[in-house]
Amino acid sequence: MSRKTNCLDLIKNCDSFPEDDGKLYSSFYKLLLPNDPRAHGFMLPSTVEKMPWTSDFAIDHVARKVQVLDTGSDPSVASISAFQKLIDSAIDQDIFSILHGQHSEMYRIIGANYPVRLERFASSLFGIISRGAHLTAYTRSTSGDIRIWVPRRSAHMFTYPGMLDSTVAGGVKAEDSPFDCIVHEADEEASLSEELVRRDAKSCGVLTYMGMSDPGSGGEQGLVCPDLVYTFDIELEDGVVPKPRDDEVQEFYLWDVETVKQAMLRSEFKPNCALVMIDFFIRHGIIREDNEEDFVEIATRLHRKMPIATAPSKD
């Protein structure tokens, strides 16, 4: 008889990139920015081989480094231009399926010492950190029991179609803060007004994990995918009902904690949304040391130390 899935399994499924044994990262190519020796991403050798490199990059196959060259007086402008020309070429030649043959919104390289951005669909090809923001909307019964608004992703979604999701979630654009993202996505995905969200949504922290792209990601598999997920909660009054406004959400369910737990353990949630729910359960005293034997490992695994720069250098 097979063992039942537990919360720690859900975290390991998402935080699936192995811990470094002193040799692991040497098998990948480090992505380096001008005048900065720190790694900002890790690339697969197969990606490096297929990428249509331009003269804006120097590839060192011995040291396994991909260096963006400073071709002008402004490394920010040089880096942004270099990435864009390269991604344009990769899209035009239809080299990587994860690019979907189209352009996408801009993401920041968050640890850069100066503004650097590149297209979202290309982020995992370079192994840079992606930023997401997730909002969990919940209500309380007269007895104090929590019920959570859970959406189902539309069947036509390119990634994880038909799976359960956080109440509101989105990737954080280069020019936005995580809270900006939540305000925009709450209106677009759940018809929750900007006034309501700005007044009542509360920042709850950030989750960090490193995974690898899988079949649900929609594209090349095995790419390095480091993620930061900024978490927010909002307690909704009775009568405030999230409703789909765009075509990304099929419907919303208002579920009690046990129903959400069982759906998680059946792996019905998008993988990183299961982590968001586990974090919510810890913060609200639903998962505790006295009812979860893996409590300490679960709590610590939600906050992995990243081997990639997460802020500008302090030098």
C-alpha positions in Angstrom: 0.0 0.0 0.0 1.5 3.4 -1.0 2.1 6.1 1.6 -0.3 9.0 1.6 0.9 12.4 0.5 1.6 14.8 3.3 2.4 18.5 3.5 6.2 18.0 3.5 5.8 16.0 0.2 4.0 19.0 -1.3 6.9 21.3 -0.3 9.5 18.9 -1.7 7.6 18.6 -4.9 7.9 22.4 -5.4 11.2 23.0 -3.7 12.7 20.2 -5.8 16.1 21.5 -6.8 18.7 19.5 -4.8 20.7 21.2 -2.1 24.3 22.0 -3.2 26.8 19.3 -2.4 29.7 21.4 -3.4 29.6 20.1 -7.0 26.0 20.6 -8.1 26.2 24.2 -9.2 29.4 23.6 -11.1 27.4 21.6 -13.6 25.4 24.7 -14.6 26.4 27.9 -16.3 26.3 31.0 -14.1 24.7 34.1 -15.5 26.8 37.2 -14.7 26.0 40.9 -15.2 28.5 43.6 -16.1 30.8 44.6 -13.2 29.3 42.1 -10.8 30.9 38.7 -9.9 27.7 37.3 -8.2 25.5 34.7 -9.9 22.1 36.0 -11.1 20.9 32.8 -12.6 21.9 29.2 -13.4 21.5 27.9 -17.0 21.4 24.3 -18.3 24.2 23.4 -20.6 21.6 22.3 -23.2 20.1 25.8 -23.1 23.5 27.5 -23.5 24.1 25.2 -26.5 20.8 26.1 -28.2 20.8 29.8 -27.4 21.4 32.1 -30.4 24.1 34.1 -28.6 25.0 37.6 -29.9 28.2 39.6 -29.5 26.7 41.2 -26.3 27.6 38.0 -24.4 30.8 36.1 -23.7 30.5 32.3 -23.1 33.2 30.6 -21.1 32.7 26.8 -21.4 35.6 26.0 -19.1 34.5 28.1 -16.2 30.9 27.6 -17.2 29.9 31.3 -17.2 27.6 33.4 -19.3 28.8 37.0 -19.1 26.7 40.0 -20.2 29.2 42.4 -21.6 29.3 46.1 -20.8 29.2 47.6 -24.3 28.6 51.2 -23.3 28.7 53.7 -20.5 25.5 52.5 -18.8 25.5 48.8 -17.8 21.7 48.9 -17.2 21.0 50.0 -20.8 23.6 47.5 -22.2 22.2 44.6 -20.2 18.5 45.3 -21.1 19.4 45.7 -24.8 21.5 42.5 -24.8 18.8 40.4 -23.3 16.1 41.9 -25.6 18.1 41.3 -28.8 18.8 37.7 -27.8 15.2 36.9 -26.8 14.0 38.5 -30.0 16.3 36.2 -32.0 15.2 33.1 -30.0 11.5 33.9 -30.6 12.0 34.6 -34.3 13.8 31.3 -34.7 11.3 29.4 -32.5 14.1 27.7 -30.6 12.4 27.3 -27.2 8.8 26.1 -26.7 8.6 27.9 -23.3 8.7 31.2 -25.2 5.4 30.2 -26.8 6.6 32.0 -30.0 5.6 35.4 -28.5 6.7 38.3 -26.4 5.7 38.7 -22.7 5.8 41.2 -19.9 9.0 42.3 -18.3 10.5 40.8 -15.1 13.3 42.4 -13.0 16.5 40.7 -12.1 16.0 41.6 -8.5 19.6 41.3 -7.3 21.1 43.5 -9.9 23.1 46.6 -8.9 21.2 48.6 -11.5 17.8 48.1 -13.3 17.8 45.0 -15.5 14.8 43.4 -17.0 13.9 40.7 -19.5 10.8 39.0 -20.8 8.9 36.8 -18.3 8.7 33.7 -20.6 12.5 33.7 -20.9 13.2 34.0 -17.2 13.6 30.2 -16.6 15.9 29.8 -19.6 18.3 32.0 -17.7 17.5 30.6 -14.3 16.8 34.0 -12.8 14.6 34.5 -9.7 11.0 35.1 -10.5 8.7 37.2 -8.3 5.1 36.2 -7.6 2.4 37.7 -5.3 -0.4 35.6 -3.8 -3.5 36.8 -1.9 -5.5 34.4 0.2 -9.1 35.6 0.8 -11.0 34.1 3.7 -14.1 34.6 5.8 -14.9 33.6 9.4 -18.2 32.0 10.6 -19.9 33.3 13.7 -18.1 30.5 15.6 -14.8 31.7 14.2 -14.1 28.9 11.7 -12.1 29.9 8.7 -13.4 29.3 5.1 -11.2 30.0 2.1 -12.0 31.3 -1.3 -10.4 28.9 -3.8 -10.5 29.4 -7.6 -10.1 26.8 -10.3 -7.9 27.8 -13.2 -9.5 27.8 -16.6 -9.0 24.7 -18.8 -7.4 26.7 -21.6 -4.5 28.0 -19.4 -1.1 27.2 -20.8 0.3 26.3 -17.4 -1.5 24.0 -14.9 -4.9 24.1 -16.6 -7.9 23.2 -14.4 -5.9 23.1 -11.2 -6.8 24.9 -8.0 -5.1 28.2 -7.2 -4.6 30.9 -4.7 -7.5 33.3 -4.5 -5.6 35.9 -6.4 -2.1 35.5 -7.8 0.2 36.8 -10.5 3.8 37.4 -11.6 5.2 40.7 -10.4 6.1 42.9 -13.4 9.4 44.8 -13.5 7.8 48.2 -12.7 5.5 46.9 -10.0 5.7 46.1 -6.3 4.2 42.9 -5.0 1.3 44.9 -3.6 0.7 46.6 -6.9 0.5 43.2 -8.5 -2.1 42.0 -5.9 -4.2 45.2 -6.4 -4.3 44.7 -10.1 -4.8 40.9 -10.1 -7.6 41.1 -7.4 -9.7 43.3 -9.7 -8.9 41.4 -12.9 -9.2 37.8 -11.5 -11.7 38.1 -8.7 -13.6 41.5 -9.1 -12.3 42.7 -5.7 -12.1 46.5 -5.8 -8.9 48.4 -5.5 -10.3 50.4 -2.5 -11.1 47.1 -0.7 -7.7 45.5 -1.3 -5.7 48.6 -0.5 -7.6 49.0 2.8 -7.8 45.4 4.0 -5.1 43.3 2.4 -2.2 42.6 4.8 1.4 41.7 3.8 2.4 38.4 5.5 6.0 37.7 4.3 7.8 35.9 1.4 8.3 32.3 0.6 11.5 31.2 -1.2 12.0 27.9 -3.0 13.9 26.5 -6.0 12.2 24.0 -8.4 12.7 22.7 -11.9 10.3 23.1 -14.7 7.9 20.2 -15.1 5.3 19.1 -17.6 2.7 21.5 -16.1 5.0 24.4 -16.7 4.4 24.3 -20.5 7.8 24.2 -22.1 11.3 22.8 -21.7 11.7 20.6 -18.6 14.4 20.6 -16.0 15.1 24.4 -16.2 16.2 26.0 -12.9 13.3 27.9 -11.4 14.1 30.0 -8.3 11.0 31.8 -6.9 10.0 34.4 -4.4 6.3 34.4 -3.5 5.1 37.4 -1.5 2.1 36.5 0.5 -0.9 38.6 1.5 -4.2 37.8 3.4 -7.5 39.5 3.2 -10.5 38.7 5.5 -13.7 39.4 3.6 -17.0 40.3 5.1 -20.1 38.1 4.4 -21.6 39.2 1.1 -18.2 40.0 -0.5 -17.9 37.3 -3.1 -15.0 36.9 -5.5 -16.2 36.6 -9.1 -14.1 35.9 -12.2 -13.6 39.0 -14.4 -11.1 37.6 -17.0 -11.0 34.2 -18.6 -8.2 32.8 -16.4 -10.5 31.6 -13.6 -13.3 29.1 -14.2 -15.1 29.5 -10.8 -14.6 30.1 -7.1 -15.4 27.8 -4.2 -15.8 28.8 -0.6 -14.3 25.8 1.3 -13.6 25.0 4.9 -10.1 24.2 6.0 -10.5 20.4 5.9 -11.8 20.5 2.3 -8.9 22.6 1.3 -6.4 20.3 3.1 -7.8 17.2 1.4 -7.7 18.9 -2.1 -4.0 19.8 -1.4 -3.1 16.2 -0.4 -4.7 15.0 -3.6 -2.4 17.3 -5.4 -5.2 19.3 -7.0 -3.5 22.7 -6.3 -1.0 24.3 -8.6 2.3 23.3 -6.8 3.4 26.7 -5.5 -0.2 27.5 -4.4 0.0 24.4 -2.0 3.0 26.1 -0.4 1.0 29.3 0.0 -1.8 27.4 1.7 0.5 25.6 4.0 2.1 28.9 5.0 -1.4 30.3 5.6 -2.3 27.3 7.8 0.9 27.8 9.9 0.3 31.5 10.4 -3.3 30.9 11.4 -2.5 28.1 13.9 -4.1 25.4 11.8 -0.8 23.5 11.3 1.1 23.4 14.6 3.9 21.6 16.3 1.4 19.5 18.3 -0.5 18.2 15.3 2.2 17.9 12.6 5.3 15.8 13.3 7.3 17.5 10.5 6.3 21.0 11.6 9.9 22.4 12.0 11.1 21.1 8.6 7.9 22.3 6.9 8.3 25.8 8.4 12.0 26.0 7.4 11.6 24.5 4.0 9.2 27.4 3.0 12.2 29.8 3.3 15.1 28.4 1.4 18.4 30.3 1.2 18.9 31.3 -2.4 22.3 30.8 -4.1 21.4 33.7 -6.3 21.6 37.4 -5.4 18.3 38.7 -4.0 19.3 42.4 -3.5 22.0 44.8 -4.8 25.4 44.3 -3.4 26.2 46.4 -0.3 29.8 47.3 -1.5 
